């Protein structure tokens, strides 16, 4: 049994990653070998068709939001428009910071990616699941080969309803699992 907080978080991340991979539809190899540089193909059957990465893409990491918000700005008396993420993720490659851009940066090696939304899958009562396509890379590290990002199993993060003062911001907690994919070689 893990005795430290860090060990418990790592154990939780490993269990969560295995659960995510199982939800994605299984692997052609044991789950422990399904994520990483030597990853085998993962069937993306558990991902909504609208947000599946292209055929042949392979997972290079899965990360759980350990702390995250989506921040909305009031305009015209309502919170509307795109939100700005701010989240700490933990998963197969350690800690990743997710922030405006949208961007993701490895706290382990400094590698950085930015991406643009390609498709979404609406979910009632929560922010949508997404497929994002990476458009910039900086550094060489765990994010260097990432071509696509999925935001899956979302909870919370929805813009507040009701009137607000123009310019006011609201940071709304959210949860999600992010899966990073490399393009087919």
SVG drawing of the C-alpha trace seen along z (x, -y; Angstrom):
<svg xmlns="http://www.w3.org/2000/svg" viewBox="-30 -46 44 54">
<polyline fill="none" stroke="black" stroke-width="0.4" points="0.0,0.0 1.5,-3.4 2.5,-5.4 3.0,-8.8 0.7,-11.3 2.8,-11.2 2.7,-7.4 -1.1,-7.5 -1.4,-10.0 0.8,-7.9 -1.2,-4.8 -4.5,-6.6 -3.2,-7.9 -2.1,-4.4 -5.5,-3.0 -7.2,-5.9 -5.1,-5.5 -5.9,-1.8 -9.6,-2.7 -9.4,-5.3 -7.7,-2.8 -10.3,-0.2 -13.1,-2.7 -11.4,-3.5 -12.1,0.0 -9.2,2.1 -5.7,2.7 -3.9,5.2 -1.4,5.5 -1.6,5.4 -2.9,2.0 0.5,1.3 2.2,1.4 -0.5,-0.6 0.8,-4.1 4.2,-5.4 6.9,-5.4 6.5,-1.7 2.7,-1.9 0.7,0.7 -2.5,-0.3 -5.5,-1.2 -9.0,-0.8 -10.8,-4.2 -14.2,-2.5 -15.1,-4.2 -14.6,-7.7 -17.6,-9.3 -17.1,-9.0 -17.1,-12.8 -14.0,-13.3 -11.9,-10.2 -8.4,-10.9 -7.5,-9.7 -7.1,-6.0 -3.7,-4.7 -3.1,-7.4 -1.5,-5.9 -1.8,-7.1 1.3,-8.5 -0.2,-9.6 -3.3,-9.9 -3.8,-12.5 -6.4,-13.3 -7.3,-16.8 -6.3,-17.0 -7.3,-20.7 -8.9,-22.8 -11.1,-25.7 -12.7,-27.1 -12.8,-30.9 -15.5,-32.9 -15.7,-36.7 -19.0,-38.5 -20.0,-40.5 -23.3,-42.1 -24.5,-41.0 -24.0,-37.3 -21.1,-34.9 -20.6,-33.7 -18.0,-32.9 -14.9,-30.7 -13.5,-29.8 -9.9,-30.0 -8.6,-26.8 -6.2,-26.6 -5.5,-23.1 -3.0,-20.7 -2.9,-17.3 -1.3,-14.1 -0.7,-11.0 1.6,-8.7 4.3,-11.3 4.1,-13.1 2.6,-16.5 1.3,-18.7 0.1,-22.3 -2.9,-23.2 -3.5,-26.8 -4.6,-29.6 -4.0,-28.8 -5.1,-26.1 -1.6,-24.9 -0.1,-22.0 3.4,-22.0 5.2,-19.1 6.5,-20.0 9.1,-17.2 10.9,-18.3 9.4,-21.6 8.0,-20.3 5.0,-22.5 2.2,-22.2 -0.7,-24.4 -3.7,-23.1 -7.0,-24.2 -10.4,-22.6 -11.2,-20.2 -14.5,-18.7 -16.7,-18.4 -19.1,-16.0 -21.7,-17.8 -22.5,-16.3 -25.5,-17.4 -24.7,-19.5 -21.0,-19.7 -18.5,-21.1 -18.2,-19.1 -15.6,-16.4 -13.2,-17.6 -10.7,-16.6 -7.9,-19.1 -5.2,-19.2 -1.8,-20.3 -0.5,-23.3 2.8,-24.1 5.5,-22.2 8.3,-23.6 11.1,-21.4 11.8,-17.7 10.2,-15.6 7.0,-13.7 4.8,-16.1 7.1,-16.3 5.3,-13.7 1.7,-14.7 -0.5,-15.4 -4.0,-15.2 -5.5,-15.7 -8.8,-14.4 -10.7,-15.9 -12.9,-13.1 -15.1,-12.2 -15.8,-15.8 -17.6,-17.1 -18.5,-20.7 -16.9,-23.7 -20.2,-25.2 -20.6,-29.0 -22.7,-30.4 -26.3,-31.3 -27.9,-34.6 -26.9,-38.3 -23.4,-39.6 -21.4,-42.8 -19.5,-43.3 -15.9,-42.4 -16.5,-40.2 -14.9,-36.8 -16.0,-33.4 -13.7,-30.5 -15.8,-27.3 -14.2,-24.0 -14.1,-21.1 -12.8,-17.6 -11.7,-15.6 -9.3,-13.1 -6.9,-14.2 -5.5,-11.6 -2.5,-12.7 -2.1,-10.9 0.8,-10.7 0.0,-10.6 0.4,-7.4 4.1,-6.8"/>
</svg>
